[in-house]
């Protein structure tokens, strides 16, 4: 029973600590513009993705 009381006290102390910090407020949210990647054509060194789990019955 004393453990429950101690845990409850710890929880309340933690919540009081969390509640004491003001939540940040933003007047304006600025999202940076995404960089555009140049599209490159596949070359001989490009990795080819295959379905390795597909099996063929011979």
mmCIF file of the N, C-alpha and C atoms, coordinates in Angstrom:
data_MODEL
# 
_entry.id   MODEL 
# 
loop_
_atom_site.group_PDB 
_atom_site.id 
_atom_site.type_symbol 
_atom_site.label_atom_id 
_atom_site.label_alt_id 
_atom_site.label_comp_id 
_atom_site.label_asym_id 
_atom_site.label_entity_id 
_atom_site.label_seq_id 
_atom_site.pdbx_PDB_ins_code 
_atom_site.Cartn_x 
_atom_site.Cartn_y 
_atom_site.Cartn_z 
_atom_site.occupancy 
_atom_site.B_iso_or_equiv 
_atom_site.pdbx_formal_charge 
_atom_site.auth_seq_id 
_atom_site.auth_comp_id 
_atom_site.auth_asym_id 
_atom_site.auth_atom_id 
_atom_site.pdbx_PDB_model_num 
ATOM 1   N N  . UNK A 1 1  ? 0.828  -1.197  0.000   1.00 0.00 ? 1  UNK A N  1 
ATOM 2   C CA . UNK A 1 1  ? 0.000  0.000   0.000   1.00 0.00 ? 1  UNK A CA 1 
ATOM 3   C C  . UNK A 1 1  ? 0.871  1.258   0.000   1.00 0.00 ? 1  UNK A C  1 
ATOM 4   N N  . UNK A 1 2  ? 1.978  1.203   0.749   1.00 0.00 ? 2  UNK A N  1 
ATOM 5   C CA . UNK A 1 2  ? 2.847  2.381   0.785   1.00 0.00 ? 2  UNK A CA 1 
ATOM 6   C C  . UNK A 1 2  ? 3.484  2.629   -0.579  1.00 0.00 ? 2  UNK A C  1 
ATOM 7   N N  . UNK A 1 3  ? 3.701  1.539   -1.360  1.00 0.00 ? 3  UNK A N  1 
ATOM 8   C CA . UNK A 1 3  ? 4.257  1.711   -2.702  1.00 0.00 ? 3  UNK A CA 1 
ATOM 9   C C  . UNK A 1 3  ? 3.273  2.483   -3.584  1.00 0.00 ? 3  UNK A C  1 
ATOM 10  N N  . UNK A 1 4  ? 1.992  2.154   -3.464  1.00 0.00 ? 4  UNK A N  1 
ATOM 11  C CA . UNK A 1 4  ? 0.984  2.869   -4.246  1.00 0.00 ? 4  UNK A CA 1 
ATOM 12  C C  . UNK A 1 4  ? 0.977  4.353   -3.888  1.00 0.00 ? 4  UNK A C  1 
ATOM 13  N N  . UNK A 1 5  ? 1.108  4.648   -2.608  1.00 0.00 ? 5  UNK A N  1 
ATOM 14  C CA . UNK A 1 5  ? 1.133  6.047   -2.186  1.00 0.00 ? 5  UNK A CA 1 
ATOM 15  C C  . UNK A 1 5  ? 2.366  6.751   -2.736  1.00 0.00 ? 5  UNK A C  1 
ATOM 16  N N  . UNK A 1 6  ? 3.523  6.092   -2.675  1.00 0.00 ? 6  UNK A N  1 
ATOM 17  C CA . UNK A 1 6  ? 4.755  6.680   -3.173  1.00 0.00 ? 6  UNK A CA 1 
ATOM 18  C C  . UNK A 1 6  ? 4.660  6.888   -4.692  1.00 0.00 ? 6  UNK A C  1 
ATOM 19  N N  . UNK A 1 7  ? 4.138  5.886   -5.408  1.00 0.00 ? 7  UNK A N  1 
ATOM 20  C CA . UNK A 1 7  ? 3.983  6.029   -6.855  1.00 0.00 ? 7  UNK A CA 1 
ATOM 21  C C  . UNK A 1 7  ? 3.016  7.142   -7.206  1.00 0.00 ? 7  UNK A C  1 
ATOM 22  N N  . UNK A 1 8  ? 1.940  7.250   -6.449  1.00 0.00 ? 8  UNK A N  1 
ATOM 23  C CA . UNK A 1 8  ? 0.973  8.327   -6.691  1.00 0.00 ? 8  UNK A CA 1 
ATOM 24  C C  . UNK A 1 8  ? 1.609  9.688   -6.453  1.00 0.00 ? 8  UNK A C  1 
ATOM 25  N N  . UNK A 1 9  ? 2.406  9.800   -5.396  1.00 0.00 ? 9  UNK A N  1 
ATOM 26  C CA . UNK A 1 9  ? 3.083  11.065  -5.113  1.00 0.00 ? 9  UNK A CA 1 
ATOM 27  C C  . UNK A 1 9  ? 4.072  11.408  -6.223  1.00 0.00 ? 9  UNK A C  1 
ATOM 28  N N  . UNK A 1 10 ? 4.790  10.399  -6.688  1.00 0.00 ? 10 UNK A N  1 
ATOM 29  C CA . UNK A 1 10 ? 5.752  10.620  -7.761  1.00 0.00 ? 10 UNK A CA 1 
ATOM 30  C C  . UNK A 1 10 ? 5.041  11.041  -9.046  1.00 0.00 ? 10 UNK A C  1 
ATOM 31  N N  . UNK A 1 11 ? 3.911  10.409  -9.338  1.00 0.00 ? 11 UNK A N  1 
ATOM 32  C CA . UNK A 1 11 ? 3.146  10.758  -10.528 1.00 0.00 ? 11 UNK A CA 1 
ATOM 33  C C  . UNK A 1 11 ? 2.633  12.183  -10.446 1.00 0.00 ? 11 UNK A C  1 
ATOM 34  N N  . UNK A 1 12 ? 2.098  12.560  -9.298  1.00 0.00 ? 12 UNK A N  1 
ATOM 35  C CA . UNK A 1 12 ? 1.588  13.922  -9.133  1.00 0.00 ? 12 UNK A CA 1 
ATOM 36  C C  . UNK A 1 12 ? 2.721  14.947  -9.237  1.00 0.00 ? 12 UNK A C  1 
ATOM 37  N N  . UNK A 1 13 ? 3.885  14.627  -8.664  1.00 0.00 ? 13 UNK A N  1 
ATOM 38  C CA . UNK A 1 13 ? 5.030  15.536  -8.748  1.00 0.00 ? 13 UNK A CA 1 
ATOM 39  C C  . UNK A 1 13 ? 5.478  15.677  -10.200 1.00 0.00 ? 13 UNK A C  1 
ATOM 40  N N  . UNK A 1 14 ? 5.469  14.576  -10.927 1.00 0.00 ? 14 UNK A N  1 
ATOM 41  C CA . UNK A 1 14 ? 5.868  14.607  -12.338 1.00 0.00 ? 14 UNK A CA 1 
ATOM 42  C C  . UNK A 1 14 ? 4.890  15.446  -13.161 1.00 0.00 ? 14 UNK A C  1 
ATOM 43  N N  . UNK A 1 15 ? 3.596  15.240  -12.911 1.00 0.00 ? 15 UNK A N  1 
ATOM 44  C CA . UNK A 1 15 ? 2.583  16.009  -13.656 1.00 0.00 ? 15 UNK A CA 1 
ATOM 45  C C  . UNK A 1 15 ? 2.679  17.496  -13.317 1.00 0.00 ? 15 UNK A C  1 
ATOM 46  N N  . UNK A 1 16 ? 2.918  17.812  -12.052 1.00 0.00 ? 16 UNK A N  1 
ATOM 47  C CA . UNK A 1 16 ? 3.071  19.223  -11.682 1.00 0.00 ? 16 UNK A CA 1 
ATOM 48  C C  . UNK A 1 16 ? 4.283  19.827  -12.380 1.00 0.00 ? 16 UNK A C  1 
ATOM 49  N N  . UNK A 1 17 ? 5.352  19.042  -12.481 1.00 0.00 ? 17 UNK A N  1 
ATOM 50  C CA . UNK A 1 17 ? 6.562  19.516  -13.158 1.00 0.00 ? 17 UNK A CA 1 
ATOM 51  C C  . UNK A 1 17 ? 6.285  19.749  -14.637 1.00 0.00 ? 17 UNK A C  1 
ATOM 52  N N  . UNK A 1 18 ? 5.589  18.803  -15.271 1.00 0.00 ? 18 UNK A N  1 
ATOM 53  C CA . UNK A 1 18 ? 5.259  18.937  -16.696 1.00 0.00 ? 18 UNK A CA 1 
ATOM 54  C C  . UNK A 1 18 ? 4.329  20.133  -16.916 1.00 0.00 ? 18 UNK A C  1 
ATOM 55  N N  . UNK A 1 19 ? 3.330  20.279  -16.068 1.00 0.00 ? 19 UNK A N  1 
ATOM 56  C CA . UNK A 1 19 ? 2.366  21.362  -16.230 1.00 0.00 ? 19 UNK A CA 1 
ATOM 57  C C  . UNK A 1 19 ? 2.976  22.736  -15.958 1.00 0.00 ? 19 UNK A C  1 
ATOM 58  N N  . UNK A 1 20 ? 4.104  22.778  -15.244 1.00 0.00 ? 20 UNK A N  1 
ATOM 59  C CA . UNK A 1 20 ? 4.713  24.065  -14.907 1.00 0.00 ? 20 UNK A CA 1 
ATOM 60  C C  . UNK A 1 20 ? 5.439  24.671  -16.101 1.00 0.00 ? 20 UNK A C  1 
ATOM 61  N N  . UNK A 1 21 ? 5.755  23.868  -17.106 1.00 0.00 ? 21 UNK A N  1 
ATOM 62  C CA . UNK A 1 21 ? 6.450  24.369  -18.291 1.00 0.00 ? 21 UNK A CA 1 
ATOM 63  C C  . UNK A 1 21 ? 5.409  24.806  -19.311 1.00 0.00 ? 21 UNK A C  1 
ATOM 64  N N  . UNK A 1 22 ? 5.446  26.057  -19.751 1.00 0.00 ? 22 UNK A N  1 
ATOM 65  C CA . UNK A 1 22 ? 4.442  26.507  -20.713 1.00 0.00 ? 22 UNK A CA 1 
ATOM 66  C C  . UNK A 1 22 ? 4.639  25.830  -22.069 1.00 0.00 ? 22 UNK A C  1 
ATOM 67  N N  . UNK A 1 23 ? 3.531  25.521  -22.691 1.00 0.00 ? 23 UNK A N  1 
ATOM 68  C CA . UNK A 1 23 ? 3.574  24.899  -24.012 1.00 0.00 ? 23 UNK A CA 1 
ATOM 69  C C  . UNK A 1 23 ? 3.990  25.961  -25.024 1.00 0.00 ? 23 UNK A C  1 
ATOM 70  N N  . UNK A 1 24 ? 4.948  25.651  -25.911 1.00 0.00 ? 24 UNK A N  1 
ATOM 71  C CA . UNK A 1 24 ? 5.374  26.679  -26.866 1.00 0.00 ? 24 UNK A CA 1 
ATOM 72  C C  . UNK A 1 24 ? 4.256  27.066  -27.825 1.00 0.00 ? 24 UNK A C  1 
ATOM 73  N N  . UNK A 1 25 ? 4.169  28.337  -28.106 1.00 0.00 ? 25 UNK A N  1 
ATOM 74  C CA . UNK A 1 25 ? 3.158  28.819  -29.030 1.00 0.00 ? 25 UNK A CA 1 
ATOM 75  C C  . UNK A 1 25 ? 3.853  29.502  -30.202 1.00 0.00 ? 25 UNK A C  1 
ATOM 76  N N  . UNK A 1 26 ? 3.386  29.214  -31.387 1.00 0.00 ? 26 UNK A N  1 
ATOM 77  C CA . UNK A 1 26 ? 3.982  29.743  -32.594 1.00 0.00 ? 26 UNK A CA 1 
ATOM 78  C C  . UNK A 1 26 ? 3.045  30.760  -33.218 1.00 0.00 ? 26 UNK A C  1 
ATOM 79  N N  . UNK A 1 27 ? 3.594  31.912  -33.550 1.00 0.00 ? 27 UNK A N  1 
ATOM 80  C CA . UNK A 1 27 ? 2.766  32.915  -34.220 1.00 0.00 ? 27 UNK A CA 1 
ATOM 81  C C  . UNK A 1 27 ? 2.656  32.590  -35.697 1.00 0.00 ? 27 UNK A C  1 
ATOM 82  N N  . UNK A 1 28 ? 3.724  32.020  -36.259 1.00 0.00 ? 28 UNK A N  1 
ATOM 83  C CA . UNK A 1 28 ? 3.709  31.666  -37.667 1.00 0.00 ? 28 UNK A CA 1 
ATOM 84  C C  . UNK A 1 28 ? 4.590  30.440  -37.860 1.00 0.00 ? 28 UNK A C  1 
ATOM 85  N N  . UNK A 1 29 ? 4.084  29.489  -38.568 1.00 0.00 ? 29 UNK A N  1 
ATOM 86  C CA . UNK A 1 29 ? 4.834  28.270  -38.816 1.00 0.00 ? 29 UNK A CA 1 
ATOM 87  C C  . UNK A 1 29 ? 5.451  28.350  -40.203 1.00 0.00 ? 29 UNK A C  1 
ATOM 88  N N  . UNK A 1 30 ? 6.761  28.318  -40.255 1.00 0.00 ? 30 UNK A N  1 
ATOM 89  C CA . UNK A 1 30 ? 7.467  28.411  -41.523 1.00 0.00 ? 30 UNK A CA 1 
ATOM 90  C C  . UNK A 1 30 ? 8.009  27.042  -41.900 1.00 0.00 ? 30 UNK A C  1 
ATOM 91  N N  . UNK A 1 31 ? 7.573  26.548  -43.034 1.00 0.00 ? 31 UNK A N  1 
ATOM 92  C CA . UNK A 1 31 ? 8.037  25.256  -43.533 1.00 0.00 ? 31 UNK A CA 1 
ATOM 93  C C  . UNK A 1 31 ? 8.988  25.538  -44.687 1.00 0.00 ? 31 UNK A C  1 
ATOM 94  N N  . UNK A 1 32 ? 10.228 25.062  -44.578 1.00 0.00 ? 32 UNK A N  1 
ATOM 95  C CA . UNK A 1 32 ? 11.175 25.344  -45.661 1.00 0.00 ? 32 UNK A CA 1 
ATOM 96  C C  . UNK A 1 32 ? 10.765 24.658  -46.952 1.00 0.00 ? 32 UNK A C  1 
ATOM 97  N N  . UNK A 1 33 ? 11.081 25.310  -48.064 1.00 0.00 ? 33 UNK A N  1 
ATOM 98  C CA . UNK A 1 33 ? 10.758 24.770  -49.377 1.00 0.00 ? 33 UNK A CA 1 
ATOM 99  C C  . UNK A 1 33 ? 11.581 23.503  -49.624 1.00 0.00 ? 33 UNK A C  1 
ATOM 100 N N  . UNK A 1 34 ? 10.948 22.494  -50.190 1.00 0.00 ? 34 UNK A N  1 
ATOM 101 C CA . UNK A 1 34 ? 11.647 21.249  -50.480 1.00 0.00 ? 34 UNK A CA 1 
ATOM 102 C C  . UNK A 1 34 ? 12.609 21.445  -51.634 1.00 0.00 ? 34 UNK A C  1 
ATOM 103 N N  . UNK A 1 35 ? 13.737 20.746  -51.527 1.00 0.00 ? 35 UNK A N  1 
ATOM 104 C CA . UNK A 1 35 ? 14.699 20.800  -52.623 1.00 0.00 ? 35 UNK A CA 1 
ATOM 105 C C  . UNK A 1 35 ? 14.238 19.843  -53.712 1.00 0.00 ? 35 UNK A C  1 
ATOM 106 N N  . UNK A 1 36 ? 14.393 20.270  -54.949 1.00 0.00 ? 36 UNK A N  1 
ATOM 107 C CA . UNK A 1 36 ? 13.984 19.439  -56.082 1.00 0.00 ? 36 UNK A CA 1 
ATOM 108 C C  . UNK A 1 36 ? 15.197 18.660  -56.553 1.00 0.00 ? 36 UNK A C  1 
ATOM 109 N N  . UNK A 1 37 ? 15.056 17.350  -56.579 1.00 0.00 ? 37 UNK A N  1 
ATOM 110 C CA . UNK A 1 37 ? 16.146 16.508  -57.035 1.00 0.00 ? 37 UNK A CA 1 
ATOM 111 C C  . UNK A 1 37 ? 16.086 16.381  -58.551 1.00 0.00 ? 37 UNK A C  1 
ATOM 112 N N  . UNK A 1 38 ? 17.254 16.350  -59.145 1.00 0.00 ? 38 UNK A N  1 
ATOM 113 C CA . UNK A 1 38 ? 17.280 16.148  -60.585 1.00 0.00 ? 38 UNK A CA 1 
ATOM 114 C C  . UNK A 1 38 ? 17.053 14.677  -60.864 1.00 0.00 ? 38 UNK A C  1 
ATOM 115 N N  . UNK A 1 39 ? 16.249 14.438  -61.859 1.00 0.00 ? 39 UNK A N  1 
ATOM 116 C CA . UNK A 1 39 ? 15.920 13.056  -62.203 1.00 0.00 ? 39 UNK A CA 1 
ATOM 117 C C  . UNK A 1 39 ? 17.001 12.489  -63.101 1.00 0.00 ? 39 UNK A C  1 
ATOM 118 N N  . UNK A 1 40 ? 17.504 11.333  -62.744 1.00 0.00 ? 40 UNK A N  1 
ATOM 119 C CA . UNK A 1 40 ? 18.549 10.748  -63.568 1.00 0.00 ? 40 UNK A CA 1 
ATOM 120 C C  . UNK A 1 40 ? 18.000 9.484   -64.223 1.00 0.00 ? 40 UNK A C  1 
ATOM 121 N N  . UNK A 1 41 ? 18.491 9.218   -65.402 1.00 0.00 ? 41 UNK A N  1 
ATOM 122 C CA . UNK A 1 41 ? 18.031 8.032   -66.124 1.00 0.00 ? 41 UNK A CA 1 
ATOM 123 C C  . UNK A 1 41 ? 18.768 6.805   -65.593 1.00 0.00 ? 41 UNK A C  1 
ATOM 124 N N  . UNK A 1 42 ? 18.117 5.649   -65.602 1.00 0.00 ? 42 UNK A N  1 
ATOM 125 C CA . UNK A 1 42 ? 18.769 4.439   -65.111 1.00 0.00 ? 42 UNK A CA 1 
ATOM 126 C C  . UNK A 1 42 ? 19.991 4.104   -65.966 1.00 0.00 ? 42 UNK A C  1 
ATOM 127 N N  . UNK A 1 43 ? 21.017 3.687   -65.307 1.00 0.00 ? 43 UNK A N  1 
ATOM 128 C CA . UNK A 1 43 ? 22.237 3.336   -66.028 1.00 0.00 ? 43 UNK A CA 1 
ATOM 129 C C  . UNK A 1 43 ? 22.592 1.884   -65.736 1.00 0.00 ? 43 UNK A C  1 
ATOM 130 N N  . UNK A 1 44 ? 23.689 1.445   -66.277 1.00 0.00 ? 44 UNK A N  1 
ATOM 131 C CA . UNK A 1 44 ? 24.117 0.054   -66.080 1.00 0.00 ? 44 UNK A CA 1 
ATOM 132 C C  . UNK A 1 44 ? 24.455 -0.208  -64.626 1.00 0.00 ? 44 UNK A C  1 
ATOM 133 N N  . UNK A 1 45 ? 24.825 0.828   -63.887 1.00 0.00 ? 45 UNK A N  1 
ATOM 134 C CA . UNK A 1 45 ? 25.200 0.631   -62.486 1.00 0.00 ? 45 UNK A CA 1 
ATOM 135 C C  . UNK A 1 45 ? 23.994 0.685   -61.549 1.00 0.00 ? 45 UNK A C  1 
ATOM 136 N N  . UNK A 1 46 ? 22.813 0.942   -62.086 1.00 0.00 ? 46 UNK A N  1 
ATOM 137 C CA . UNK A 1 46 ? 21.615 1.027   -61.253 1.00 0.00 ? 46 UNK A CA 1 
ATOM 138 C C  . UNK A 1 46 ? 21.239 -0.353  -60.732 1.00 0.00 ? 46 UNK A C  1 
ATOM 139 N N  . UNK A 1 47 ? 20.755 -0.390  -59.515 1.00 0.00 ? 47 UNK A N  1 
ATOM 140 C CA . UNK A 1 47 ? 20.361 -1.647  -58.898 1.00 0.00 ? 47 UNK A CA 1 
ATOM 141 C C  . UNK A 1 47 ? 18.980 -2.018  -59.390 1.00 0.00 ? 47 UNK A C  1 
ATOM 142 N N  . UNK A 1 48 ? 18.798 -3.248  -59.726 1.00 0.00 ? 48 UNK A N  1 
ATOM 143 C CA . UNK A 1 48 ? 17.507 -3.716  -60.209 1.00 0.00 ? 48 UNK A CA 1 
ATOM 144 C C  . UNK A 1 48 ? 16.786 -4.415  -59.066 1.00 0.00 ? 48 UNK A C  1 
ATOM 145 N N  . UNK A 1 49 ? 15.565 -4.026  -58.791 1.00 0.00 ? 49 UNK A N  1 
ATOM 146 C CA . UNK A 1 49 ? 14.786 -4.607  -57.711 1.00 0.00 ? 49 UNK A CA 1 
ATOM 147 C C  . UNK A 1 49 ? 13.924 -5.712  -58.288 1.00 0.00 ? 49 UNK A C  1 
ATOM 148 N N  . UNK A 1 50 ? 14.022 -6.876  -57.701 1.00 0.00 ? 50 UNK A N  1 
ATOM 149 C CA . UNK A 1 50 ? 13.228 -8.008  -58.164 1.00 0.00 ? 50 UNK A CA 1 
ATOM 150 C C  . UNK A 1 50 ? 12.480 -8.609  -56.989 1.00 0.00 ? 50 UNK A C  1 
ATOM 151 N N  . UNK A 1 51 ? 11.496 -9.398  -57.282 1.00 0.00 ? 51 UNK A N  1 
ATOM 152 C CA . UNK A 1 51 ? 10.746 -10.086 -56.248 1.00 0.00 ? 51 UNK A CA 1 
ATOM 153 C C  . UNK A 1 51 ? 11.437 -11.425 -55.981 1.00 0.00 ? 51 UNK A C  1 
ATOM 154 N N  . UNK A 1 52 ? 12.192 -11.483 -54.904 1.00 0.00 ? 52 UNK A N  1 
ATOM 155 C CA . UNK A 1 52 ? 12.987 -12.673 -54.607 1.00 0.00 ? 52 UNK A CA 1 
ATOM 156 C C  . UNK A 1 52 ? 12.139 -13.810 -54.040 1.00 0.00 ? 52 UNK A C  1 
ATOM 157 N N  . UNK A 1 53 ? 10.909 -13.510 -53.626 1.00 0.00 ? 53 UNK A N  1 
ATOM 158 C CA . UNK A 1 53 ? 10.093 -14.554 -53.019 1.00 0.00 ? 53 UNK A CA 1 
ATOM 159 C C  . UNK A 1 53 ? 9.266  -15.317 -54.046 1.00 0.00 ? 53 UNK A C  1 
ATOM 160 N N  . UNK A 1 54 ? 9.180  -14.804 -55.259 1.00 0.00 ? 54 UNK A N  1 
ATOM 161 C CA . UNK A 1 54 ? 8.386  -15.458 -56.288 1.00 0.00 ? 54 UNK A CA 1 
ATOM 162 C C  . UNK A 1 54 ? 9.145  -16.662 -56.832 1.00 0.00 ? 54 UNK A C  1 
ATOM 163 N N  . UNK A 1 55 ? 8.509  -17.790 -56.861 1.00 0.00 ? 55 UNK A N  1 
ATOM 164 C CA . UNK A 1 55 ? 9.143  -19.007 -57.375 1.00 0.00 ? 55 UNK A CA 1 
ATOM 165 C C  . UNK A 1 55 ? 8.405  -19.492 -58.600 1.00 0.00 ? 55 UNK A C  1 
ATOM 166 N N  . UNK A 1 56 ? 9.129  -20.113 -59.474 1.00 0.00 ? 56 UNK A N  1 
ATOM 167 C CA . UNK A 1 56 ? 8.505  -20.677 -60.671 1.00 0.00 ? 56 UNK A CA 1 
ATOM 168 C C  . UNK A 1 56 ? 8.538  -22.190 -60.561 1.00 0.00 ? 56 UNK A C  1 
ATOM 169 N N  . UNK A 1 57 ? 7.451  -22.811 -60.937 1.00 0.00 ? 57 UNK A N  1 
ATOM 170 C CA . UNK A 1 57 ? 7.407  -24.279 -60.931 1.00 0.00 ? 57 UNK A CA 1 
ATOM 171 C C  . UNK A 1 57 ? 7.973  -24.789 -62.236 1.00 0.00 ? 57 UNK A C  1 
ATOM 172 N N  . UNK A 1 58 ? 8.999  -25.631 -62.129 1.00 0.00 ? 58 UNK A N  1 
ATOM 173 C CA . UNK A 1 58 ? 9.629  -26.166 -63.343 1.00 0.00 ? 58 UNK A CA 1 
ATOM 174 C C  . UNK A 1 58 ? 9.134  -27.556 -63.623 1.00 0.00 ? 58 UNK A C  1 
# 
